[in-house]
Amino acid sequence: MSDVELKPPVPHTYPEGCYFKSLDDIKDKHVVVMGLGLNGGGEASVRFLLRHGAYVLATDMKTAGQLEPTIKSLSQDKDLDTSRLTYRLGEHKIEDFENADCVIKNPGVKYDGNKYLAVSKAIETDISLFLNFSKAPIIAVTGSKGKSSTVSAIYYGLKQAGFDAYLGGNITVSPLTFLDKTSGITPVILELSSWQLADLRGRKLLKPHIAIITKIIPDHQNFYHSMLAYVRDKELIYADQGKNDFTILDFDDDPAADGGTLIENWGNIFAQQTKAQVLRYSKKKLPAGTYGVWQDASGKGIVRLPVKNMSKYAQTHNLETETILKDLVVPGKHMRLNVLNAALVLELMGVASEQIIDILGHWTGIEHRLEFFHEWHMDDNLTVRFYNDSASTVPESAAEATQAFMEPVIFLTGGTDKGLDLSPVADTLANPLKIQPSATYLLAGTATDKMISQFIARGIRYKGPYETLENMLMALKEDIKSKRGLHGNKVVVFSPGSTSFGMFTNEFDRGKQFKQKVKEIFN
């Protein structure tokens, strides 16, 4: 390992607590919202601040035309005093940041080397504001893969079990939108990206009752340039937990995805650091004395805890093992592990195992993650089912999508490179022990260019790359129509395994456009 890998730059640490000492303290403050955006976080911050009497300047490098949906949404809200709202669009001005009492920072904006943040008197985020003002018990989830599926399954499970629960964070819902509905008995599930966690360093505001770190693999290396720096931000999720809290961690080794750090299992590293009670999750039976959840040979989810429901929410008694997960609607082995973690959270929250099995057995998944959305009947003999997995932004998840249906799929993939090793896709498609796609179609992009060179080296056949979704789908339709005589069902899964920048606003925009085009072309 190089010195750079061993000693990544010292990250910025924020002052403890929050700039605003109370909600009343917001009144008449001059606040800059840096990054109005289109995904709701900036808009939620503007709304929150205006409702509490602040003077708000929303600044974004995007133009008014690009931000029209957000601007229109704010201007049409008659409950907002927009006379206190000013826009600075298409640019940032240093004096706006110098003169502001506080800046609300977008998590995608780096602090290091940012001249605007450097002159700011105080910096907060929508997450830090929420954590400062809400008394809700927090269930926090981070990781590289499966975050959104995990939090969505937890949220669904808690709601179905009768909890007045709320879901926000990186899943594109700002928790500020439901702050006034929370209390000390309303569980809040937060999906937290590494960037959102980095913005909490030093504040001591995040103290989740339950923290989950899903599978760790190299991600956002175009942003971090160091696996250790990336993981160091993930560690913040449990930094301020106490002995009555729980940290749920991976048990399975994954040395092929260690990012050159020589770490075989990040879960072991995290387990040594957290002050909370450690629980593990695994695809195989946990050894005696290790508590958590695993999948047995039949795929059922088994839990082992030292005492039944250690949480303060339920009574305690001795427990060896218990089944808490059986049949699922959503496809994929990796999805089953995400739902198993959700089942463990429900167990800790005092939900009966029989009820957990029933509730999660009816969960249908979430948008953009192996989402079934359309069925096309070419004739009486052939039905094609379409799945949208646009939230797949790392190659490992795209590779897993090819195996999720236990049958050959028509695989649509490719996009923009973010500095990741893309070999997991080619390795899976070249592995004779894996289920091979019946056909592979590539969407153009810088990541696709790297995939193609790997495909050629391994003799993997593909079609494309296609410059647009429409071109790719039209080619697919013609290929299907030319093969009359096919029988049964065919599965088409769009799992890019890379980012969407350039062709789309983000992975959610990419997924929406994909679904729209499929429905237009395969009508």
Secondary structure, 3 states (H helix, E strand, C coil): CCHHHHCCCCCCCCCCCCCCCCHHHHCCCEEEEECCCCCCHHHHHHHHHHHCCCEEEEEECCCCCCCHHHHHHHHCCCCCCHHHEEEEECCCCHHHHHHCCEEEECCCCCCCCCHHHHCCCCEECHHHHHHHHCCCCEEEEECCCCHHHHHHHHHHHHHHCCCCCEEEECCCECHHHHHHHCCCCCCEEEECCHHHHHCCCCCCCCCCCEEEECCCCCCCHHHHCCHHHHHHHHHHHCCCCCCCCEEEEECCCCHHHCCCCCCCCHHHHHHHHCCCEEEEEECCCCCCCCCEEEECCCCCEEEECCECCCCCCCCCCECCCEEEECCCCCCCHHHHHHHHHHHHHHHHCCCCHHHHHHHHCCCCCECCECEEEEEEECCCCEEEEEEECCCCCCHHHHHHHCCCCCCCCEEEECCECCCCCCHHHHHHHCCCCCCCCCEEEEECCHHHHHHHHHHHHHCCCCEEEECCHHHHHHHHHHHHHCCCCCCEEEEEEECCCCECECCECCHHHHHHHHHHHHHHHCC
